[in-house]
Amino acid sequence: MPRPISATISISSLSHNLHTVIQQLQPDSGHASQPRPKVWAVIKANAYGHDIASAVSAFHEAEGLAMLDLDEALRCRELGWRKPILLLEGCFEPGDIRLAQAHDLTLAIHCQEQLDMLAASTATSPGLDAYVKLNTGMNRLGFSLQDFPQAYREAMMLREQGVLRHVGKMTHFARADDDPEETRQQLETFNTVTAGLPGSISVCNSAATLTSGLWIKVAGDEQWVRPGICLYGSSPFADVTAGQLGLRPAMTLAAQLISVRSVDTGGAIGYGHTFRCVEPVRVGVVACGYADGYPRHAGTGTPITVAGVRTRLLGRISMDMLVADLTPVPHAAVGSPVVLWGEGGPSVDEVAAAAGTIGYELLCAVAPRVPKHIV
Ligand SMILES: *Cc1c(COP(=O)(O)O)cnc(C)c1O
């Protein structure tokens, strides 16, 4: 028998989450004239660890898919995705342009080197769709406020030459999850710098998409939002749960107890003896450790569900095992089911918070050795 651990990916939860986001994008009566933004479902990093193929079949309601990796984009085409695909970091080298054109991929253009690559390319009509990216304060990718107008003009020249087809505008928010005021300022900068330049617009990540009243302030004809994390049932906000947002966990990391023992008062648990028992404790050893992608920084007290009962971790996470407190689950035994996160267990966001990180990191980090079951 293989080790009793697996990650179950729910296609219906993925679809449900996308549908929930799309519901939020219906213009209210006050803005009935503004059409619903289109959706780039972000599936980078193997669909945040959920498997590209699952995402392709679950996100059929999205108008497009967005990712970074050319290989992942080609995989989506192989899997039959015919709608647009956006490469969020654009091309890395000239050879990428030929492949992008062959597979009709949309490119972000975030630096002069990428414009130069396109200018030197042999791409021909009908050309590639592209977004010129503006840096509105994230200071990661994108043209500066000063350089953007010239970059956009160069992109429009490439369009006249047939290298590009549609040219749009994009930016990325640094604090959409925790500072709506700063986000509104970033958006205002974007609206000001791009005013009057035609083309579709893409600005909002999950947090911005789910911040009421924000996407509606994006100026322009055709808007595309770029939600990622919320599609997987994790909240982009520290103070709002995924459940409160109407999202369902798309990944359930589950394992079993492989050993049960009682530890006497004064006994300690695991490497470093970081948890010492002040009374006798019955504990269960779970077949999951940091080599499976479980965060080693999750300490004593991190929530976990054993045989349907919520309890807590004790001591340090080992490479292949961790230890759960069975005090509230006296009937637990070897073979009892354990949910590390997901359906029937704590949310991935709760575990992430206990480990001082975010749900994104945990979902992406599930190790290849954990078998995935797609349901
Ligand atoms: C990852 C990413 C997104 C999606 O972000 P979430 O916070 O997961 O919604 C959107 N746009 C860009 C450019 C990204 O890199």
PDBQT file of the ligand as one rigid body, heavy atoms in Angstrom, charges set to zero:
ROOT
HETATM    1  C1  LIG A 401      -0.547  35.873  -9.748  1.00  0.00    +0.000 C 
HETATM    2  C2  LIG A 401      -1.045  37.023 -10.479  1.00  0.00    +0.000 A 
HETATM    3  C3  LIG A 401      -2.410  37.344 -10.467  1.00  0.00    +0.000 A 
HETATM    4  C4  LIG A 401      -3.393  36.611  -9.603  1.00  0.00    +0.000 C 
HETATM    5  O1  LIG A 401      -3.186  37.007  -8.264  1.00  0.00    +0.000 OA
HETATM    6  P1  LIG A 401      -4.118  36.449  -7.088  1.00  0.00    +0.000 P 
HETATM    7  O2  LIG A 401      -3.693  37.239  -5.917  1.00  0.00    +0.000 OA
HETATM    8  O3  LIG A 401      -3.786  35.003  -6.956  1.00  0.00    +0.000 OA
HETATM    9  O4  LIG A 401      -5.505  36.679  -7.504  1.00  0.00    +0.000 OA
HETATM   10  C5  LIG A 401      -2.835  38.378 -11.254  1.00  0.00    +0.000 A 
HETATM   11  N1  LIG A 401      -1.973  39.090 -12.012  1.00  0.00    +0.000 NA
HETATM   12  C6  LIG A 401      -0.653  38.824 -12.039  1.00  0.00    +0.000 A 
HETATM   13  C7  LIG A 401       0.246  39.654 -12.878  1.00  0.00    +0.000 C 
HETATM   14  C8  LIG A 401      -0.146  37.787 -11.265  1.00  0.00    +0.000 A 
HETATM   15  O5  LIG A 401       1.168  37.534 -11.290  1.00  0.00    +0.000 OA
ENDROOT
TORSDOF 0
